[in-house]
Amino acid sequence: MLSELTSGGGKMSAPLQVEAVANWFLRTARKRGMRIDPMKMQKLVYFANGWHLALAGKPLVDEYFEAWEYGPVVPSVYHKFKGYGAGSIEGFATTFDWRSGTVSTPDVPDSHSVVPLLNWVWDNYGKYSGPVLSDLTHRPGEAWDRTRNEKASYRNADIPPAYIEADFKRALKLAQERASTNAGQ
């Protein structure tokens, strides 16, 4: 259950580099013999960020999501993987440190406090395609839809983290109510 992910006192640390979270999903998919296309990557990172907001009250990743036509998108992740089109991502996201002149491949260490949450997101959403996950982010009245409607004159407007948090807190409450009802039967 989701609430068990914060059993360590709710001390999931964040924010992480969005590239590290993307690379964690890529490594996990490969370990399990699966592939991820760019759309699916965006949605997995979005769901991980949303559940983290609901559970810990702060974003998981260090960048904002924008309300693009096909759902929430982190532009930097889009640009890192857009060359794969609708195909499987074969590489990893890298970052460049201008001060040291080095390129690195960020990742989330297995010992990090958010790994149980990332595993939960993978187990619950990783089986779905990018378009199916995109449909889940398009529910009327939720963060992406609200942003697109409220800021219709803006192309790719930032989705307020408070909207995302509210959506996932609602989903968490529903999940807890279902679990409570099922436990009482």
C-alpha positions in Angstrom: 0.0 0.0 0.0 1.2 3.5 -0.8 1.0 4.8 2.8 3.6 2.2 3.8 6.1 3.9 1.5 6.5 6.6 4.1 6.7 4.3 7.1 10.2 5.7 7.7 8.5 8.8 9.1 7.7 10.3 5.6 11.4 11.2 5.1 11.7 10.7 1.4 14.3 13.2 0.3 13.9 15.3 -2.8 14.2 16.9 -5.3 16.3 14.7 -7.4 17.7 15.5 -10.8 14.9 14.6 -13.3 17.6 12.8 -15.4 18.4 10.5 -12.4 14.7 9.4 -12.1 14.4 8.9 -15.9 17.6 6.8 -15.8 16.3 4.8 -12.9 13.2 3.8 -14.9 15.4 2.9 -17.9 17.6 0.7 -15.8 14.6 -1.0 -14.1 12.9 -1.6 -17.5 16.1 -3.2 -18.9 16.5 -5.4 -15.8 13.0 -6.7 -16.4 13.4 -7.2 -20.1 11.2 -4.3 -21.1 11.6 -1.1 -23.1 10.5 2.5 -22.6 9.6 5.0 -25.3 9.8 8.8 -24.7 6.1 9.2 -24.0 6.0 6.4 -21.4 9.2 7.9 -19.8 7.5 11.3 -19.4 4.4 9.7 -17.8 6.4 7.4 -15.4 8.3 10.4 -14.1 5.1 12.4 -13.8 3.4 9.6 -11.8 6.4 9.2 -9.5 6.5 13.0 -8.9 2.8 13.1 -8.3 2.8 10.3 -5.7 5.8 11.8 -4.0 4.0 15.1 -3.8 1.0 13.3 -2.2 3.1 11.3 0.3 5.9 13.7 1.2 4.5 17.1 0.3 7.3 18.1 -2.0 8.3 17.4 -5.6 10.4 14.3 -6.4 12.2 16.0 -9.4 14.0 19.3 -9.7 12.1 20.6 -12.8 8.5 21.6 -13.6 6.1 19.7 -15.8 4.4 21.5 -18.7 0.9 20.9 -20.1 1.8 19.7 -23.6 -0.7 18.3 -26.1 -0.1 14.7 -25.1 0.1 15.3 -21.4 2.6 16.4 -18.8 6.1 16.8 -20.1 9.5 17.9 -18.6 11.0 19.7 -21.5 14.6 18.7 -20.7 13.7 15.0 -20.7 11.8 15.5 -23.9 14.9 17.0 -25.6 17.2 14.3 -24.3 15.1 11.5 -25.7 13.1 13.1 -28.7 15.5 11.5 -31.2 14.0 8.1 -30.4 10.6 9.2 -31.7 8.0 6.6 -30.7 10.7 3.9 -30.5 12.5 2.5 -27.5 15.0 4.6 -25.7 18.4 3.0 -26.0 20.6 5.4 -24.2 20.6 7.2 -20.8 20.1 10.8 -19.9 23.4 12.7 -19.3 24.2 16.0 -17.8 27.1 18.4 -18.4 28.8 20.3 -15.6 30.0 23.5 -17.1 32.4 24.2 -14.1 34.3 20.9 -14.3 33.7 20.2 -18.0 32.5 16.6 -17.2 29.5 14.6 -18.5 27.7 12.4 -16.1 24.9 9.9 -16.1 22.8 10.6 -13.1 21.0 7.8 -11.3 19.1 7.0 -8.1 21.2 4.7 -5.9 19.5 1.5 -4.8 19.9 2.7 -1.2 18.0 6.0 -1.8 14.8 6.5 0.3 12.7 7.0 -2.8 13.4 3.6 -4.4 10.4 1.9 -2.8 8.2 4.6 -4.3 9.8 4.2 -7.7 9.4 0.5 -7.5 5.7 0.9 -6.6 5.2 3.3 -9.6 7.0 0.9 -11.9 4.9 -2.1 -10.6 1.7 -0.2 -11.0 2.3 1.8 -14.2 5.3 0.2 -16.0 3.1 -2.4 -17.7 1.2 0.3 -19.6 2.1 1.9 -22.9 2.8 5.6 -23.2 -0.6 6.4 -24.9 -2.5 4.6 -22.1 -0.5 6.5 -19.4 -1.1 9.7 -21.3 -4.8 9.0 -21.2 -4.6 8.6 -17.4 -3.1 12.1 -17.2 -5.9 13.7 -19.3 -8.8 13.2 -16.8 -11.2 16.1 -16.8 -10.6 18.5 -14.0 -7.2 17.2 -13.1 -3.9 19.0 -13.2 -3.1 18.7 -16.9 -6.7 19.5 -18.0 -7.0 22.4 -15.6 -3.8 23.9 -16.8 -4.7 23.5 -20.4 -8.1 25.1 -19.8 -7.0 27.9 -17.5 -4.0 28.9 -19.6 -5.4 28.1 -23.0 -3.6 31.1 -24.6 -0.2 29.8 -23.3 1.6 27.0 -25.2 3.0 24.4 -22.8 2.2 26.3 -19.6 3.8 25.1 -16.3 1.5 22.8 -14.4 1.3 24.1 -10.8 2.7 21.5 -8.4 -0.2 22.2 -6.1 -2.6 20.9 -8.8 -0.6 17.7 -9.2 -0.4 17.3 -5.4 -4.1 17.7 -5.1 -4.8 15.1 -7.8 -2.6 12.5 -6.2 -3.8 13.2 -2.6 -7.3 12.6 -3.9 -6.2 9.3 -5.4 -4.4 8.4 -2.2 -7.5 9.0 -0.2 -9.6 6.9 -2.5 -7.0 4.1 -2.3 -7.0 4.2 1.5 -10.8 4.2 1.6 -10.9 1.2 -0.7 -8.3 -0.6 1.4 -10.3 0.2 4.6 -13.5 -1.1 3.1 -11.9 -4.2 1.8 -10.2 -4.9 5.2 -13.6 -4.6 6.9 -15.2 -7.3 4.7 
